Amino acid sequence: MDRVDRSILTALQEDGRLTVTDLAARVGLSVSPCHRRLRELERSGVIRGYRALLDPEAVGLAFEALVFVTMRQADRTALAAFEEAVATLPNVLQAERLFGDPDYLLRVVSADLPAFQRLYDEQLAGLPGVQHLRSTLVMKHIVQGRRLPV
C-alpha cells in the first residue's frame, strides 16, 4: 500500500459517496488508475464495505449502555455459543472479547431505559454461559466514528 492508496482510503473515510471521478481528482489520479486501485482495495478486503451513518436519536435509539460480561467458563464451546448468540441481537452494536476480566464488552442501544431493562432481562441475561452482567450508561460521546489514521 502506497501513499496514493492511503490518500484514497482517507478520502473515502471522509466521504464514502464520492464518485470515482471526484475521488480521482481529490487524490491526483486520472479516473482509470483510480478505479483500478479502488477495485483492488475492495477486492483485497482493505475496504470492507460502505454504509450510511445514522443518527440514533432520529431513529428512536438514543439510549446507549455498555455491558460488561463475565463468563462462567472460558472454554471454546462456551465462548463460541455466547458469541453466536450475541451476534444475533440487533441492539448489540459492538461486541468485543477482552483479555482479563470481564470477558466481553457489549455496546447496546435501545429506545429508553425500560426498553433496555427488557433487553437486559429477556435477552442479555439469558445468553449462553453468562455468569455476571454489569452495565453502565453512556452519558456523552467524546470520540465516535473516528477514521483510521491511514
Backbone hydrogen bonds, N-H to C=O, Kabsch-Sander energy under -0.5 kcal/mol:
donor,donor_aa,acceptor,acceptor_aa,energy
6,R,2,D,-2.2
7,S,3,R,-2.1
8,I,4,V,-2.4
9,L,5,D,-2.5
10,T,6,R,-2.5
11,A,7,S,-2.5
12,L,8,I,-2.4
13,Q,9,L,-2.0
14,E,10,T,-1.4
15,D,11,A,-2.1
18,L,15,D,-1.4
23,L,19,T,-2.9
24,A,20,V,-2.8
25,A,21,T,-2.1
26,R,22,D,-2.2
27,V,23,L,-2.0
28,G,24,A,-1.0
29,L,24,A,-2.6
34,C,30,S,-1.7
35,H,31,V,-2.9
36,R,32,S,-2.4
37,R,33,P,-2.4
38,L,34,C,-2.7
39,R,35,H,-2.6
40,E,36,R,-2.1
41,L,37,R,-2.5
42,E,38,L,-2.1
43,R,39,R,-3.0
44,S,40,E,-2.6
45,G,42,E,-1.0
46,V,41,L,-1.1
47,I,41,L,-2.1
48,R,46,V,-0.7
54,L,52,A,-0.6
59,V,55,D,-1.2
60,G,57,E,-1.5
61,L,56,P,-3.4
63,F,110,S,-2.0
65,A,108,V,-2.6
66,L,136,T,-3.0
67,V,65,A,-0.5
67,V,106,L,-2.8
68,F,66,L,-0.5
68,F,134,R,-4.0
69,V,104,Y,-2.4
70,T,132,H,-2.9
72,R,129,G,-3.1
79,L,75,D,-2.4
80,A,76,R,-2.4
81,A,77,T,-2.3
82,F,78,A,-2.3
83,E,79,L,-2.8
84,E,80,A,-2.4
85,A,81,A,-2.1
86,V,82,F,-2.9
87,A,83,E,-1.6
88,T,85,A,-1.2
89,L,86,V,-1.4
92,V,89,L,-1.5
93,L,91,N,-1.0
93,L,107,R,-2.4
94,Q,107,R,-1.3
96,E,105,L,-2.8
98,L,103,D,-3.2
103,D,69,V,-1.7
104,Y,69,V,-2.0
105,L,96,E,-2.3
106,L,67,V,-2.8
107,R,94,Q,-2.5
108,V,65,A,-2.9
108,V,106,L,-0.6
109,V,91,N,-2.3
110,S,63,F,-2.4
116,F,112,D,-2.2
117,Q,113,L,-2.7
118,R,114,P,-2.1
119,L,115,A,-2.3
120,Y,116,F,-3.0
121,D,117,Q,-3.0
122,E,118,R,-3.1
123,Q,119,L,-2.0
124,L,119,L,-2.3
125,A,120,Y,-2.7
127,L,124,L,-1.6
130,V,127,L,-1.5
131,Q,70,T,-2.7
132,H,70,T,-2.1
134,R,68,F,-2.2
136,T,66,L,-2.3
138,V,64,E,-2.5
139,M,137,L,-0.6
142,I,140,K,-0.6
150,V,148,L,-2.3
